[in-house]
Amino acid sequence: MAMKIDELVAMDTHVHIESPSTGNAADEAAKKYFGSTIASANPEDLAEYYRSRKIGCVVFSVDERLTGRPQVPNEEVLNLARKHSDFMIAFASVDPMRGEEAVREARRLIGLGVRGFKLHPPLQQFHANDRKAYPFYEVVAEARLPVVIHTGHSGIGTGMPGGGGIRLKYGNPMDIDDVAVDFPDMPIILAHPSFPWQDEALAVATHKPTVHIDLSGWSPKYFPANLVQYTNTLLKDRVLFGSDYPVITPERWIADFEKLPIKPEVRPLVMKENAIRLLGLRRGTGVG
């Protein structure tokens, strides 16, 4: 039976589908960085977790080769979301630096029904405003689909020699300002509090009306004061709940978010209402 939108207590806009850990060095470093709260990466465990808590979720994997961690194929992510379409929505991930291959793949995945895309410039090793990525953006913008773009520090690679080869410069949200100018109809989600560029992220989101911020990847108790202030005021309609499951669970995130001085009228916007609008979900129906 389809779960109704109004029955969901929240919509988690940032959930990773991960391959089983094989002792990869980047995986082990991430476990150390994020601590012992890392949840099961098994897709069915993930589905049961979200279903049992009546939390909707946007799921995706990451197309990258830098860390050696295999990507869960986009088709598997899409099939999982179809199986659990009463609360789960599939985004895809395609590395724009793959050129024409990326363009063809994006078109194919859109035809299969993905609802958006996930990019990770530090892992995919490109600046978001690199013109080589623009043919990919053109396909996504034509379909009016949102794109989630990693910003700020990367927990992946933290503590490894040379940061595992991951260059933090690619996470500067100012690169995305150009993308928002050149593709003004494409919804963009800046993933994560953008340390050490939080002011830049807030400036871009305030200035560009299609730019949103998801609050994933950090416990809310570590949110900077300016992020809390803008969430309560200028950006109250464009800030989104995201956990970064499995490295941070919704339970942990929500418990810490409840302790923040967020205005009562803003909390439901962040937890669900903004995502409903951005994702084009219809009230009174299942999320699929």
N, C-alpha and C positions, 0 to 999 in steps of 0.2 A: 504494500500500500504506500502510495506516495506521501511523503511528509510535506506538509504545507509550509510555505515560507513563514507564516505567522507563528508556527510552532517551533521554529529554530530560535534558540536563545542567542546565537551569534553567527557570524560568517567569518571564518578564518581565511584570509586571502593569500596566505603564504605557507604552503605545505609541500614538503619535498617527498617524492617517491625515490627511495635510494636502493641501490643494489646491495645485497647482503655483504657485510664487511668481510674482506679477505686478508685482513692484516695490512692493508695499504697504509703507508706512512702518513698520508694526509688524513686518513680516517682516524688513526690513532692520535695524531696531534689535535684534531678537532674534539675528540672525546676528552682529552686532557683540558683543553681550553674551556669547553662548555660544562664540564663537570659530569657528575653521575646521573643527571636527569635525562640523559638521552634515552628516548623511548624506542620501542621495537620498530624496525624498518620494514617488517613484514607487511605487505599491502593489506592483507585481510585483518591483521591486528590494527592497522591504522583505521580501516573502515569501521571496525567494531568500536574503536575508541570514540570516533566522531559520532557515529550513529547513537551510541548509548548516552552520549551527552547532549544530543540534539544540537550539534554544532555543524553548520554547513562548512564546506571547505573547497578551496581552489588548489588543485594538485598539479605538480609538474616535476620533471627531472631536469638535468642541466646537460646540454651538449658541450662538453669540453674534453680536451685531451691532455691538458697541462699536468694534472695530478695523477693520471693513470687510473682514476676511478671510472669504471664503465658506466655509461649512461643507461638508465632504464629506457628502452625504446619508447618513442612517443606513442606508438600504437598500443603498447601495454598500458600506458597511463590513460589513454582514451578509453580502452576497453574496461579498465577498472572503474572509471567514472560512469560509463554506461551501465555497468552492473549495479552501481550504487547511485543512480541518477536522482534519487529522491533527496540527496543532500550534497552530492559531489560534482564538481565542475572541472573539466580538463583544460589546462593550458599546455602548449607544446614548447620545446626549446630547440632552436636552430642557431648554430653559430653563423652570424652574418658574414664573417670573413671567409666563408666557403664559397662566396661569389654566386655565380649563376646556379650552382647546385643548391645553395641556400634558398634562392628565389623559387626554384622549382619545388623544393621540399615544402616551403611555406605554403605555396598554392595548393599542393596536394593535401597537406594537413588541414587547411581551411576547408577544403572540399569534404574531408572526413568528419568535420564538425568540431574542431577545437575552438575554444572560446577566447583565446588570447595566447600571448607568447611570453616566455621568460628569457631574459638575457643576463649574462654575468660577465661584464667587461674585464674584470681582473683575471678571471679564469680563462676567458676566451681571448684575452690579450689584445684588446683594441679600445680606442677611445670611442665613446658612444656617438660622437659627431664625425667619425671617420666617414668620408664620402663613399668608401667601399661598402658601407652598411646601408646606404640610402636606397638601392634597389630592393633590399629586403623590407625596409620601412614602407616603401611605396606599396608593396603587396598588402602589408598589415593595415596601412592607412586606408587603402581602397576598400577593405573588408570592414572598416570601422571597428576593429578589434583593439583591446587594450594591450599594452606591452609593459611588463614588469622589468625594471632595469636595476640591478644591484648598484648600490652606492655606498661609499664610506669604507671603513675598515673591513677586512675579511677575517672571520674566525678560522676559515680554512687556510692552512699554512702558518698560522701563528705559532711561533716557537720553533719552527723547523729551520734548519740551516738555510740562510737566504730567503726565509719565508716560503720555502718550497717553490721558489721561482715566481711567486705571485707578486706583481707590481701594484702597489696601492694607488698609484697615480691614476689608474684607469677607473677608479671609483669616485672621482671628483664629480659631483652632480652638476657643476657648471657646464660640463660637456653636453649635458642633456638639454640645457637651455637652447642650444642651436637646433636640436631635434624638435623641440616644441615650437620653435619659430617656423621651421621648414615643413613641419607636418602638423598644422594647427588643429586638424580634426581628429588626430589620433590620440586617444586617451593614454596617458603615461603614468605609471606608478613608480615613484622612487622607493626602492625597497630599503628598509631599515632606517633607523636614526643614523644620519650620515657623518658620524665622527670620522675625521676632525673637521668636517665641512658642514656642520649643522646650519649655520647662518646662510651659507650658499643655497642649501636645499630649501630652506624656508623662503628665501628670496625668489627662487625659481618658481616654486609652487604658488606663492602669492601673486607673482606677476603673470603667470601663464595659467589660464583657467582650466585647461585640460590636464594639468599636472596634479597628481595625488601623492600622498606619502603613506606607505604602510609602516607599521610600528614593530615589525618583526625583528627577530635576531638579538634583541636586548630584553632583559628584564625591565619592566617599567620603572622599577626603583632606581635605575641608573639613567633615566631620561633627563637631559638637561632642562633647565628651567625655561629656556626660550621655546623649546619644543612643546612643553606643557602649555605655555602661554598662548602660542599660536593655535594649538589644538582647541583651546577654549574660545578662541576669538576668530581671527581672520580665516583660518583653515578648518573650522569646525565641520564644514560640509565635504572636506576632501582628505580627511585623515581616516585610515582604515586599520581595523584590527588584523594583525597577522602574527603568528607565533614563531615560525621557522621550524615547526615539527620536522624531524624527530629530536633536534638538538635542544629545543625549548618546547615544552608542552603547553597547550592552552590552559590547563589547570594552573600551572605555575605563573603564566603570564597574567591571567585574569585575576588571580589572587593578589598579585603585586599592583595591577592596574587599579583595583578597587581602593587602594590606599592613596592614590594620587588625588590632588585637589581638582578633579575634573567636574565641571558643572553638571548637575543632574540632567539637564536637558541635552547636554552634549554626549553623555555616555551612550545612549542608544544609537546615536548617529555613528559613532566610532565603531561600536560593537557589531552593527548590522545594517542600519539604514543607508549609510553611504555606499556600502558594497552592493546592496540591492539595486540602487540607482545606477551605479557604474556598470554593473554586469547586466543590466537590462532584465532583471528578474521580475516576474509578474506575481503580485500578491494573489492569494487564493488558489494557487496552483503549485504543483511540485516544482523543484528547482530545475529539473531537466527540461 
